[in-house]
Amino acid sequence: ICLFIYLVVLDSSLPALLSTGTIPIITHLISYSLPTNKSTFKSRLSLLLPSLSSHFTPSLSILLTLQCFNQSHAILKLCERLQTEPPPQLVAMGTKRQNEIRRNNPLWGVCHQIKCYGNCRKVDCIHVHLFEELSDIRPSKLSPALVPTDGVVKVLVKTVASPCHLWVQIIDHTPLHRGQTPYRPPTLTLSQISMDLGFYYSEPSNRMLCGQPSVGDYLCLNSVSGTYYRALVLDFSQPLGLYFHHKEKAKVRLVDTGEECIVDVNQLYTLPLSFLETPPLVIEAFLCGLIPPDNDTDWPPPVSDVIA
């Protein structure tokens, strides 16, 4: 007679179960969906530790759900490292997701949540969730200058999005090896770019509204103070009512400072190609491994204020 005992454990109760020290022998662990963070994944695997010293050979399975679709390509990579034959359903799911990544990669790049915290909780996130060669390079009209990959880099923090998400300006670069060419920052300054934009748009004929912009467009923002900035369109507000499909508000990022703001669409002008030749003055930087005390992915505003 074979006796099977099924134990259902929620992720929220895993720490309490592990603290008891009386974990039963487990022959097969089924993970329903993927853990939301590395700590939970580690806790799940810890359930198998007592079984490793027994005469059983425990195994681990992941029950794939629709919410796993965005991570299916990463699971395929994990199977490849473990030299495990993936099921056909996972291969089909991962291949489809990989094609979506290639299609969206030129615009979106690697997900910020993955960079900051190592996981993303957004079910329908369209960003890339796997670090691969060229996965975070987004060809566009306004490409950043080459970023140094070694040596000592001196930076000036311009904008703090969160304690682990910064926009910095490279001030100096000392290469690791002699003979290497150091990083050369853009020659223009923010004030010079703003002055050039102001001179160009001082002509009324040059102030052409962008009409209906799209996400990813590089435009010129005419701020409330009258200063002009190069801006990247990130998102739009919801249309007002059923019959109002025009976009009232736009979320933009100032590419030379990293600041994000909500503006009226009629504050955005078309940007001539000549103003796209200068790379952004700031680059995006992440301090990986910093996680809020509650293992959440949201930092309290006072913490960001202290960093700033």
C-alpha positions, 0 to 999 in steps of 0.5 A: 500500500502506497500512502501519499501525503500532500502538504500545501504551504503558502509562501506567507507561512514558509518562514514560520514552517522553516523556523520549527525545524521539523520539516517532513521528508519531501519526495517531490516539491511542486511550485505553483507559479514563480516566487515573487522574490529571491528570498521566497525562492530560497525558502521553497528550496529549503523545504528539500534540505531534510530530504537530501540527507535521506534515502529519497531523491527529491525533485522540484517541479514548477507548475506553469501558469499564464502569469509565468509567461513573461518569465518563461524564457528565463526558466528555459535558461535555468533548465539549460544551466541545470542540463534539464530537458524542458517540457514542450509546453515550456519551450513553446511558451519561452520561444513565443516570449523570446520573439516578443522580447526581440520585437519590443527590445529596441524600445523598452530594454530591461525592466527597471524592477529587474535591475533594482530588485531582481524580480518584477511583479507586473503581470503584463510587463512588456519590458525585457526580463533577462540579461543577455548581450545587447538586451539593454541597448535600445537603438534610437535617434538619441543614443547615449555615448559609450559608457566606461566598463572598467576603471574608476568613474567619478559621477555627479548624481543629478536625479534620484528616482529611488535609493537604488535608481539614479541618473548620474553625469560622468565627470571623470574616468580613469581607465583600468589599463594604461593606453586605454582611451578614457571616457569623453563626456559630451562637450555641451552643458545643460545650460548651453543646450537649453540656450540653443533650444531657446534661441531656435524656438524664439522664432514663432515659425519653429514652435510646431506642436507635436500633435498626437505624440507616441511613446518613445518620441523625442520632443522639446518641452517648453516648461512653465518657467519658459526653459526648453528641454529635450524630453522623451515621452514615457506615457499618457493619461487616460482619455477623458470620457468615451468620445475624447480620444485625444491625449491631454497629459503626457509623462516625459523624462528630461533626457539631460537631467533624468527628471520625470514630470507630467505636462500638457501635450501642447507644451511639447514641440517637434525636435529637429534632428540637429538637436539629437546629435548630442548624446544625453548628458546623464546616464541611468545607474542602478545600485543592485541588491538594495531592497526595502526592509519589508522586501517590497519594491516600493521605497518610502518617500522619506528614504529617497529624500535622504538619498537626494 
